[in-house]
Amino acid sequence: MNLTFTPAAIRRIELLRGYLPGRLHLDYSTEGCVCENSGIFRLRLVTEPTSEDIEFTSNLGPILIKKWTAVFLEEALTIDFNPKTTALILKSTGQYYNQNLLFADTAGNFIYPNIT
């Protein structure tokens, strides 16, 4: 699996991340969902990988993902940024996975900057 961040997405992630510690994790959250097949992807910072995590390549370096969530994704993915909606977008050539990809710190708190 390979993930490409567009230049606009890289700038947005740098703004969101600031000096926060941790590694990027493409997290699949099922919180509030009835079953594991119903969830949403988000970017989250983690301090250390777990035994469930695997790494895949990106133009920002290795990204973590839980092994069992990789089946939901295609081999080639892109994270882009839409300045009109100020949202990160997780997509492939065939579909959108999340048009409002949220970014969370290591405690799971979502980060919403005031500037675009």
N, CA, C and O atoms as a MOPAC input file, in Angstrom:
PM7 MOZYME 1SCF
protein

 N      0.85100 1    -1.17800 1     0.00000 1
 C      0.00000 1     0.00000 1     0.00000 1
 C      0.89500 1     1.23900 1     0.00000 1
 O      1.92000 1     1.28600 1     0.68000 1
 N      0.48300 1     2.23200 1    -0.77500 1
 C      1.24100 1     3.48100 1    -0.84500 1
 C      0.28600 1     4.66700 1    -0.72900 1
 O     -0.78900 1     4.67900 1    -1.32900 1
 N      0.69300 1     5.64500 1     0.04100 1
 C     -0.10500 1     6.84800 1     0.26600 1
 C      0.69300 1     8.05900 1    -0.20200 1
 O      1.84100 1     8.25300 1     0.19600 1
 N      0.06700 1     8.87300 1    -1.05500 1
 C      0.69500 1    10.10300 1    -1.52600 1
 C     -0.04100 1    11.29700 1    -0.93600 1
 O     -1.25700 1    11.42000 1    -1.08100 1
 N      0.69400 1    12.16500 1    -0.27600 1
 C      0.15200 1    13.42000 1     0.23000 1
 C      0.42300 1    14.49100 1    -0.81500 1
 O      1.55900 1    14.63300 1    -1.26800 1
 N     -0.59800 1    15.24800 1    -1.20700 1
 C     -0.38600 1    16.35200 1    -2.13800 1
 C      0.35400 1    17.47300 1    -1.40600 1
 O      0.34100 1    17.51300 1    -0.17500 1
 N      0.99900 1    18.38300 1    -2.14100 1
 C      1.66600 1    19.51000 1    -1.47000 1
 C      0.71400 1    20.30600 1    -0.56900 1
 O      1.11500 1    20.74000 1     0.51100 1
 N     -0.53300 1    20.50100 1    -0.99400 1
 C     -1.50300 1    21.23400 1    -0.16500 1
 C     -1.81300 1    20.46300 1     1.11300 1
 O     -1.95700 1    21.06600 1     2.17700 1
 N     -1.91800 1    19.14000 1     1.02100 1
 C     -2.17700 1    18.32100 1     2.21000 1
 C     -0.98600 1    18.35200 1     3.16100 1
 O     -1.16200 1    18.39400 1     4.37900 1
 N      0.21100 1    18.33400 1     2.61500 1
 C      1.41000 1    18.39900 1     3.45900 1
 C      1.43000 1    19.70900 1     4.24300 1
 O      1.70000 1    19.70900 1     5.44400 1
 N      1.14800 1    20.81900 1     3.57300 1
 C      1.11500 1    22.11400 1     4.27300 1
 C      0.05600 1    22.10200 1     5.37600 1
 O      0.30100 1    22.60000 1     6.47400 1
 N     -1.10700 1    21.54200 1     5.09400 1
 C     -2.18800 1    21.49900 1     6.08100 1
 C     -1.79900 1    20.63100 1     7.28000 1
 O     -2.03700 1    21.00900 1     8.42700 1
 N     -1.20900 1    19.48300 1     7.01500 1
 C     -0.80600 1    18.59100 1     8.10600 1
 C      0.28600 1    19.23800 1     8.94800 1
 O      0.27800 1    19.11400 1    10.17200 1
 N      1.21600 1    19.92200 1     8.30900 1
 C      2.24800 1    20.64100 1     9.07100 1
 C      1.62300 1    21.70100 1     9.96400 1
 O      2.06200 1    21.89000 1    11.09900 1
 N      0.60700 1    22.39200 1     9.46900 1
 C     -0.10100 1    23.39500 1    10.26400 1
 C     -0.83000 1    22.74200 1    11.43800 1
 O     -0.76100 1    23.22800 1    12.56700 1
 N     -1.52800 1    21.64200 1    11.16700 1
 C     -2.27100 1    20.95300 1    12.22300 1
 C     -1.33100 1    20.35700 1    13.26600 1
 O     -1.58100 1    20.44500 1    14.46800 1
 N     -0.27400 1    19.76600 1    12.79900 1
 C      0.64000 1    19.06500 1    13.69200 1
 C      1.48700 1    20.00700 1    14.52600 1
 O      1.69100 1    19.76600 1    15.71600 1
 N      1.97800 1    21.06600 1    13.92500 1
 C      2.85900 1    21.95900 1    14.66700 1
 C      4.04400 1    21.18800 1    15.21100 1
 O      4.75900 1    20.51800 1    14.46600 1
 N      4.24900 1    21.28700 1    16.51700 1
 C      5.35100 1    20.58300 1    17.17000 1
 C      4.86500 1    19.39700 1    17.99100 1
 O      5.57900 1    18.92900 1    18.87800 1
 N      3.66800 1    18.90500 1    17.71200 1
 C      3.13700 1    17.76500 1    18.45900 1
 C      3.96500 1    16.51200 1    18.18700 1
 O      4.36000 1    16.26400 1    17.04800 1
 N      4.22600 1    15.72600 1    19.22400 1
 C      5.00300 1    14.50000 1    19.03900 1
 C      4.13600 1    13.38800 1    18.45200 1
 O      2.90700 1    13.46400 1    18.45100 1
 N      4.80600 1    12.36400 1    17.95700 1
 C      4.10200 1    11.16900 1    17.51500 1
 C      4.29300 1    10.86900 1    16.04400 1
 O      4.79400 1    11.68400 1    15.26900 1
 N      3.87300 1     9.66300 1    15.69300 1
 C      3.93600 1     9.18400 1    14.31400 1
 C      2.54200 1     9.22600 1    13.71100 1
 O      1.54400 1     9.08000 1    14.41700 1
 N      2.48100 1     9.42700 1    12.39600 1
 C      1.18900 1     9.44400 1    11.71800 1
 C      0.61200 1     8.03500 1    11.62300 1
 O      1.30500 1     7.08000 1    11.26900 1
 N     -0.66400 1     7.93400 1    11.94700 1
 C     -1.39800 1     6.67000 1    11.91500 1
 C     -2.69900 1     6.92300 1    11.17400 1
 O     -3.46700 1     7.80700 1    11.55600 1
 N     -2.95900 1     6.15600 1    10.11600 1
 C     -4.23800 1     6.23000 1     9.41900 1
 C     -5.18300 1     5.31900 1    10.18500 1
 O     -5.22900 1     4.11000 1     9.95800 1
 N     -5.92000 1     5.91000 1    11.08000 1
 C     -6.73800 1     5.19400 1    12.05800 1
 C     -8.15400 1     4.99800 1    11.52800 1
 O     -8.72300 1     5.89000 1    10.89900 1
 N     -8.71400 1     3.82100 1    11.78800 1
 C    -10.08900 1     3.51300 1    11.41400 1
 C    -10.91000 1     3.48400 1    12.69400 1
 O    -10.77700 1     2.56700 1    13.50400 1
 N    -11.74500 1     4.47600 1    12.87200 1
 C    -12.52700 1     4.60300 1    14.09700 1
 C    -13.92100 1     4.02100 1    13.90300 1
 O    -14.64100 1     4.38400 1    12.97200 1
 N    -14.28400 1     3.11400 1    14.79800 1
 C    -15.63900 1     2.55300 1    14.79800 1
 C    -16.44500 1     3.07700 1    15.98100 1
 O    -17.53000 1     2.57500 1    16.27300 1
 N    -15.91300 1     4.08200 1    16.65400 1
 C    -16.59200 1     4.66400 1    17.81200 1
 C    -17.96400 1     5.19500 1    17.40200 1
 O    -18.08000 1     5.99900 1    16.47700 1
 N    -18.99000 1     4.73700 1    18.09600 1
 C    -20.35200 1     5.15800 1    17.79300 1
 C    -20.98400 1     4.38500 1    16.65300 1
 O    -22.12600 1     4.65600 1    16.28200 1
 N    -20.26100 1     3.42600 1    16.09000 1
 C    -20.78800 1     2.61600 1    14.98900 1
 C    -21.21200 1     1.24900 1    15.52400 1
 O    -20.69500 1     0.78200 1    16.53800 1
 N    -22.14100 1     0.62600 1    14.84400 1
 C    -22.69800 1    -0.64500 1    15.30600 1
 C    -21.72900 1    -1.80400 1    15.09400 1
 O    -21.63200 1    -2.69100 1    15.94200 1
 N    -21.01400 1    -1.80400 1    13.97500 1
 C    -20.10100 1    -2.91600 1    13.71300 1
 C    -18.79600 1    -2.39000 1    13.12800 1
 O    -18.70000 1    -1.22500 1    12.74300 1
 N    -17.78300 1    -3.27200 1    13.06600 1
 C    -16.46500 1    -2.86100 1    12.58700 1
 C    -16.44800 1    -2.51900 1    11.10600 1
 O    -15.53700 1    -1.83100 1    10.64700 1
 N    -17.43700 1    -2.98600 1    10.34700 1
 C    -17.50300 1    -2.65200 1     8.92200 1
 C    -18.03700 1    -1.25200 1     8.70000 1
 O    -18.03900 1    -0.75900 1     7.57200 1
 N    -18.48500 1    -0.61400 1     9.75100 1
 C    -19.04100 1     0.73200 1     9.66200 1
 C    -18.17300 1     1.65700 1    10.50800 1
 O    -18.30900 1     1.70800 1    11.73000 1
 N    -17.29700 1     2.37300 1     9.85700 1
 C    -16.39000 1     3.26500 1    10.57300 1
 C    -15.91600 1     4.36400 1     9.65400 1
 O    -16.40000 1     4.51600 1     8.53300 1
 N    -14.95600 1     5.12900 1    10.15000 1
 C    -14.44000 1     6.25100 1     9.37300 1
 C    -12.93900 1     6.38800 1     9.62400 1
 O    -12.46100 1     6.21900 1    10.74600 1
 N    -12.21600 1     6.69800 1     8.56100 1
 C    -10.77800 1     6.91000 1     8.69700 1
 C    -10.50100 1     8.32300 1     9.18700 1
 O    -11.24000 1     9.26100 1     8.88800 1
 N     -9.41500 1     8.45400 1     9.95100 1
 C     -8.91600 1     9.74700 1    10.42300 1
 C     -7.40300 1     9.62800 1    10.54300 1
 O     -6.87400 1     8.51900 1    10.61500 1
 N     -6.71400 1    10.73600 1    10.56500 1
 C     -5.28000 1    10.74400 1    10.84400 1
 C     -5.09200 1    10.99500 1    12.32900 1
 O     -5.72100 1    11.88000 1    12.90900 1
 N     -4.23000 1    10.21700 1    12.92700 1
 C     -3.99000 1    10.37400 1    14.35900 1
 C     -2.49600 1    10.23200 1    14.62800 1
 O     -1.80600 1     9.44500 1    13.98100 1
 N     -2.01900 1    10.99000 1    15.57400 1
 C     -0.64300 1    10.83600 1    16.02800 1
 C     -0.61100 1     9.78500 1    17.12900 1
 O     -1.46600 1     9.78400 1    18.01400 1
 N      0.36600 1     8.89800 1    17.07700 1
 C      0.53900 1     7.88800 1    18.12000 1
 C      1.98400 1     7.93000 1    18.59100 1
 O      2.89100 1     8.25400 1    17.82400 1
 N      2.18800 1     7.59900 1    19.86600 1
 C      3.55000 1     7.62600 1    20.40300 1
 C      4.33500 1     6.38100 1    20.00600 1
 O      5.53200 1     6.46100 1    19.72800 1
 N      3.66600 1     5.23100 1    19.98100 1
 C      4.33300 1     3.98000 1    19.62100 1
 C      3.36000 1     3.08400 1    18.88000 1
 O      2.16000 1     3.11900 1    19.15200 1
 N      3.85800 1     2.27400 1    17.94100 1
 C      2.97300 1     1.31700 1    17.27900 1
 C      2.56500 1     0.21100 1    18.24400 1
 O      3.26900 1    -0.08000 1    19.21100 1
 N      1.41800 1    -0.39600 1    17.96600 1
 C      0.96800 1    -1.54900 1    18.74400 1
 C      1.25300 1    -2.81500 1    17.94400 1
 O      1.70600 1    -2.74700 1    16.80100 1
 N      0.98700 1    -3.96000 1    18.54400 1
 C      1.20000 1    -5.23000 1    17.84200 1
 C      0.23400 1    -5.39300 1    16.66900 1
 O      0.47300 1    -6.22000 1    15.78900 1
 N     -0.84800 1    -4.62200 1    16.64200 1
 C     -1.81000 1    -4.67200 1    15.53400 1
 C     -1.38300 1    -3.82600 1    14.34000 1
 O     -1.93900 1    -3.97500 1    13.25200 1
 N     -0.41100 1    -2.94600 1    14.52400 1
 C     -0.03700 1    -1.98900 1    13.48700 1
 C      0.96200 1    -2.55900 1    12.48900 1
 O      1.82900 1    -3.36400 1    12.82800 1
 N      0.80800 1    -2.11100 1    11.24600 1
 C      1.79300 1    -2.36100 1    10.20100 1
 C      2.15300 1    -1.01000 1     9.59300 1
 O      1.42900 1    -0.03000 1     9.76600 1
 N      3.26300 1    -0.96800 1     8.88700 1
 C      3.69200 1     0.26600 1     8.22100 1
 C      3.45400 1     0.15100 1     6.72700 1
 O      3.57800 1    -0.92800 1     6.14800 1
 N      3.11300 1     1.26600 1     6.11100 1
 C      3.11600 1     1.32700 1     4.65800 1
 C      3.78600 1     2.62200 1     4.23800 1
 O      3.97500 1     3.52600 1     5.05200 1
 N      4.14100 1     2.70600 1     2.97200 1
 C      4.96500 1     3.80900 1     2.49800 1
 C      4.13600 1     5.02700 1     2.11000 1
 O      2.97700 1     4.92500 1     1.70700 1
 N      4.77400 1     6.17600 1     2.24600 1
 C      4.17500 1     7.43100 1     1.79200 1
 C      5.30900 1     8.39800 1     1.46600 1
 O      6.46600 1     8.15600 1     1.80900 1
 N      4.96200 1     9.48600 1     0.80500 1
 C      5.97100 1    10.50200 1     0.52000 1
 C      6.30400 1    11.34600 1     1.75500 1
 O      7.14400 1    12.24300 1     1.67500 1
 N      5.65900 1    11.07400 1     2.89500 1
 C      6.02600 1    11.69700 1     4.17700 1
 C      6.74200 1    10.71300 1     5.09500 1
 O      6.97300 1    11.01100 1     6.26700 1
 N      7.09400 1     9.54400 1     4.56900 1
 C      7.71900 1     8.51300 1     5.38200 1
 C      6.71000 1     7.44400 1     5.75100 1
 O      5.56200 1     7.50300 1     5.31100 1
 N      7.11900 1     6.46000 1     6.55700 1
 C      6.22600 1     5.36400 1     6.91600 1
 C      4.99000 1     5.85400 1     7.68300 1
 O      5.07900 1     6.72200 1     8.55200 1
 N      3.84400 1     5.27700 1     7.33700 1
 C      2.57300 1     5.57200 1     7.99700 1
 C      2.08400 1     4.28100 1     8.63500 1
 O      2.20700 1     3.20700 1     8.04600 1
 N      1.53400 1     4.38400 1     9.82700 1
 C      0.99300 1     3.20900 1    10.51100 1
 C     -0.48300 1     3.02200 1    10.17700 1
 O     -1.20200 1     3.98000 1     9.89400 1
 N     -0.91400 1     1.75900 1    10.21800 1
 C     -2.32100 1     1.40600 1    10.05000 1
 C     -2.53800 1     0.06500 1    10.75000 1
 O     -1.63100 1    -0.76700 1    10.78400 1
 N     -3.70600 1    -0.14800 1    11.29800 1
 C     -4.02000 1    -1.44300 1    11.89500 1
 C     -4.15400 1    -2.46300 1    10.76800 1
 O     -4.77700 1    -2.18300 1     9.74400 1
 N     -3.56200 1    -3.65700 1    10.95900 1
 C     -3.57200 1    -4.68900 1     9.91700 1
 C     -4.97300 1    -4.94500 1     9.38600 1
 O     -5.17700 1    -5.01400 1     8.17300 1
 N     -5.93500 1    -5.08500 1    10.28200 1
 C     -7.28400 1    -5.49000 1     9.86900 1
 C     -8.02300 1    -4.40500 1     9.09900 1
 O     -9.02300 1    -4.70400 1     8.44700 1
 N     -7.56900 1    -3.16100 1     9.15100 1
 C     -8.26900 1    -2.09900 1     8.42000 1
 C     -7.74800 1    -1.92300 1     6.99900 1
 O     -8.39000 1    -1.26000 1     6.18500 1
 N     -6.60000 1    -2.50300 1     6.69400 1
 C     -6.02400 1    -2.36300 1     5.35600 1
 C     -6.93200 1    -2.96400 1     4.28300 1
 O     -6.88000 1    -2.54000 1     3.12800 1
 N     -7.75300 1    -3.93300 1     4.64300 1
 C     -8.64600 1    -4.57200 1     3.66000 1
 C     -9.68900 1    -3.60300 1     3.11400 1
 O    -10.25100 1    -3.85000 1     2.04800 1
 N     -9.95600 1    -2.52000 1     3.81200 1
 C    -10.94900 1    -1.54200 1     3.36700 1
 C    -10.39700 1    -0.58300 1     2.31000 1
 O    -11.15600 1     0.17200 1     1.70200 1
 N     -9.08000 1    -0.61000 1     2.08700 1
 C     -8.43000 1     0.39500 1     1.24300 1
 C     -7.81300 1    -0.20400 1    -0.01400 1
 O     -7.45100 1    -1.38000 1    -0.04400 1
 N     -7.70000 1     0.61500 1    -1.04200 1
 C     -7.00900 1     0.22600 1    -2.26500 1
 C     -5.50300 1     0.38600 1    -2.07400 1
 O     -5.05500 1     0.97700 1    -1.09100 1
 N     -4.73700 1    -0.13700 1    -3.00700 1
 C     -3.27700 1    -0.11200 1    -2.89600 1
 C     -2.68100 1     1.28400 1    -3.01300 1
 O     -1.71100 1     1.59900 1    -2.32300 1
 N     -3.24200 1     2.12100 1    -3.87000 1
 C     -2.71500 1     3.47500 1    -4.07800 1
 C     -3.73200 1     4.49300 1    -3.57800 1
 O     -4.85600 1     4.55800 1    -4.07500 1
 N     -3.32600 1     5.28500 1    -2.59300 1
 C     -4.20500 1     6.27400 1    -1.97000 1
 C     -3.58200 1     7.66200 1    -2.03400 1
 O     -2.36900 1     7.81500 1    -2.17500 1
 N     -4.44400 1     8.66500 1    -1.92700 1
 C     -3.99700 1    10.05600 1    -1.89700 1
 C     -4.70000 1    10.78000 1    -0.76300 1
 O     -5.89000 1    10.57600 1    -0.52400 1
 N     -3.95400 1    11.62900 1    -0.06500 1
 C     -4.57100 1    12.57700 1     0.85800 1
 C     -4.34300 1    13.95500 1     0.26800 1
 O     -3.20800 1    14.36400 1     0.01800 1
 N     -5.44200 1    14.66400 1     0.04800 1
 C     -5.42500 1    15.99100 1    -0.55400 1
 C     -6.04400 1    16.97400 1     0.43800 1
 O     -6.52400 1    16.57200 1     1.49800 1
 N     -6.03300 1    18.24700 1     0.09600 1
 C     -6.63500 1    19.28900 1     0.92900 1
 C     -7.52100 1    20.16200 1     0.05900 1
 O     -7.10900 1    20.59500 1    -1.01700 1
 N     -8.74200 1    20.42200 1     0.52500 1
 C     -9.67600 1    21.30900 1    -0.16600 1
 C     -9.71600 1    22.63000 1     0.59300 1
 O    -10.25400 1    22.67400 1     1.69900 1
 N     -9.16500 1    23.70800 1     0.03500 1
 C     -9.14000 1    24.98300 1     0.75600 1
 C    -10.52100 1    25.59900 1     0.95900 1
 O    -10.71400 1    26.36800 1     1.90000 1
 N    -11.48800 1    25.27700 1     0.09500 1
 C    -12.84100 1    25.83100 1     0.25800 1
 C    -13.52300 1    25.29000 1     1.50500 1
 O    -14.20700 1    26.02600 1     2.21600 1
 N    -13.33500 1    24.00100 1     1.76700 1
 C    -13.96200 1    23.38600 1     2.94300 1
 C    -12.98100 1    23.24000 1     4.10000 1
 O    -13.36900 1    22.82300 1     5.19100 1
 N    -11.72300 1    23.57600 1     3.87300 1
 C    -10.60600 1    23.39600 1     4.81400 1
 C    -10.53300 1    21.95500 1     5.32700 1
 O    -10.24000 1    21.71600 1     6.49900 1
 N    -10.80300 1    21.00500 1     4.43500 1
 C    -10.82800 1    19.59400 1     4.82500 1
 C     -9.75400 1    18.79800 1     4.09700 1
 O     -9.48900 1    19.01100 1     2.91400 1
 N     -9.14500 1    17.87800 1     4.83300 1
 C     -8.29100 1    16.87200 1     4.22500 1
 C     -9.19500 1    15.80900 1     3.61000 1
 O    -10.27800 1    15.53700 1     4.12700 1
 N     -8.75300 1    15.21300 1     2.51200 1
 C     -9.56700 1    14.24200 1     1.78500 1
 C     -8.73900 1    12.98500 1     1.54700 1
 O     -7.64100 1    13.05600 1     0.99500 1
 N     -9.26500 1    11.83500 1     1.96500 1
 C     -8.64600 1    10.53900 1     1.69200 1
 C     -9.37000 1     9.92600 1     0.50400 1
 O    -10.58300 1     9.72000 1     0.54400 1
 N     -8.61000 1     9.63400 1    -0.56600 1
 C     -9.24600 1     9.13300 1    -1.78200 1
 C     -8.30400 1     8.21100 1    -2.54200 1
 O     -7.11100 1     8.12000 1    -2.25300 1
 N     -8.88500 1     7.53100 1    -3.52500 1
 C     -8.12400 1     6.75500 1    -4.49800 1
 C     -8.57600 1     7.21900 1    -5.87100 1
 O     -9.35200 1     8.16900 1    -5.97600 1
 N     -8.11000 1     6.57500 1    -6.91100 1
 C     -8.58200 1     6.95100 1    -8.24400 1
 C    -10.02900 1     6.52700 1    -8.45600 1
 O    -10.70000 1     7.04800 1    -9.34700 1
 N    -10.51800 1     5.58800 1    -7.65100 1
 C    -11.86600 1     5.07200 1    -7.83900 1
 C    -12.92000 1     5.58100 1    -6.88300 1
 O    -14.11200 1     5.46600 1    -7.16800 1
 N    -12.51100 1     6.14600 1    -5.74300 1
 C    -13.51700 1     6.55100 1    -4.76500 1
 C    -12.93900 1     7.48900 1    -3.70500 1
 O    -11.72700 1     7.64900 1    -3.56300 1
 N    -13.86500 1     8.09600 1    -2.97300 1
 C    -13.52200 1     8.88100 1    -1.79000 1
 C    -13.76600 1     8.00300 1    -0.56900 1
 O    -14.81300 1     7.36600 1    -0.45600 1
 N    -12.80500 1     7.97000 1     0.33900 1
 C    -12.96500 1     7.24700 1     1.59700 1
 C    -13.45000 1     8.17800 1     2.69500 1
 O    -14.23800 1     7.78000 1     3.55300 1
 N    -12.98100 1     9.41600 1     2.66600 1
 C    -13.40300 1    10.39800 1     3.66000 1
 C    -13.10700 1    11.78500 1     3.09300 1
 O    -11.95500 1    12.10800 1     2.80200 1
 N    -14.14100 1    12.59900 1     2.93900 1
 C    -13.96100 1    13.94700 1     2.40500 1
 C    -13.78400 1    14.98400 1     3.50700 1
 O    -13.72700 1    16.18300 1     3.23300 1
 N    -13.69600 1    14.52100 1     4.75300 1
 C    -13.40300 1    15.39200 1     5.88800 1
 C    -12.54800 1    14.60600 1     6.87700 1
 O    -12.98200 1    14.29000 1     7.98400 1
 N    -11.33400 1    14.30000 1     6.45700 1
 C    -10.41300 1    13.49200 1     7.24400 1
 C     -9.91500 1    14.31300 1     8.42800 1
 O     -9.15300 1    15.26500 1     8.25900 1
 N    -10.35000 1    13.93900 1     9.61700 1
 C     -9.97400 1    14.67700 1    10.82200 1
 C     -8.56700 1    14.29200 1    11.27000 1
 O     -8.05700 1    13.22800 1    10.92000 1
 N     -7.95500 1    15.17500 1    12.04900 1
 C     -6.59500 1    14.99100 1    12.54100 1
 C     -6.63700 1    15.05600 1    14.06000 1
 O     -7.14800 1    16.01900 1    14.63200 1
 N     -6.09400 1    14.02100 1    14.71800 1
 C     -6.14200 1    13.95100 1    16.18200 1
 C     -4.73900 1    13.83500 1    16.76100 1
 O     -3.83700 1    13.27200 1    16.14200 1
 N     -4.57600 1    14.38100 1    17.96600 1
 C     -3.29700 1    14.26700 1    18.66500 1
 C     -3.20200 1    12.90300 1    19.34300 1
 O     -4.09200 1    12.06800 1    19.17900 1
 N     -2.13300 1    12.67100 1    20.10300 1
 C     -1.91200 1    11.36300 1    20.72800 1
 C     -2.97000 1    11.01500 1    21.77100 1
 O     -3.15800 1     9.83900 1    22.08300 1
 N     -3.65800 1    12.00600 1    22.30900 1
 C     -4.73200 1    11.75700 1    23.27600 1
 C     -6.08200 1    11.53900 1    22.59100 1
 O     -7.07800 1    11.25200 1    23.25400 1
 N     -6.11200 1    11.67600 1    21.26100 1
 C     -7.36300 1    11.50100 1    20.52900 1
 C     -8.18000 1    12.76600 1    20.37600 1
 O     -9.30800 1    12.72300 1    19.88600 1
 N     -7.61800 1    13.90100 1    20.79500 1
 C     -8.31800 1    15.18300 1    20.65900 1
 C     -8.15800 1    15.70400 1    19.23500 1
 O     -7.04400 1    15.76100 1    18.71400 1
 N     -9.25800 1    16.08000 1    18.61100 1
 C     -9.20100 1    16.60000 1    17.25100 1
 C     -8.64700 1    18.01700 1    17.24800 1
 O     -8.91300 1    18.80700 1    18.15300 1
 N     -7.87000 1    18.32100 1    16.21000 1
 C     -7.20600 1    19.61500 1    16.09700 1
 C     -7.87300 1    20.40200 1    14.98200 1
 O     -7.95300 1    19.94400 1    13.84200 1
 N     -8.34900 1    21.58900 1    15.32400 1
 C     -9.01200 1    22.48100 1    14.37300 1
 C     -8.32500 1    23.84300 1    14.41400 1
 O     -8.59300 1    24.62900 1    15.32300 1
 N     -7.45300 1    24.14500 1    13.46400 1
 C     -6.79500 1    25.45800 1    13.49500 1
 C     -7.74400 1    26.56000 1    13.05300 1
 O     -8.72800 1    26.30600 1    12.36000 1
 N     -7.44500 1    27.76500 1    13.45500 1
 C     -8.27400 1    28.91800 1    13.10200 1
 C     -7.94000 1    29.49200 1    11.73800 1
 O     -8.70200 1    30.28900 1    11.19200 1
 N     -6.79800 1    29.08800 1    11.18300 1
 C     -6.39800 1    29.63100 1     9.88700 1
 C     -6.38400 1    28.52300 1     8.84600 1
 O     -6.27900 1    27.34600 1     9.19300 1
 N     -6.48800 1    28.88500 1     7.58900 1
 C     -6.52100 1    27.89000 1     6.50800 1
 C     -5.22900 1    27.87700 1     5.73900 1
 O     -5.08100 1    27.10100 1     4.79400 1

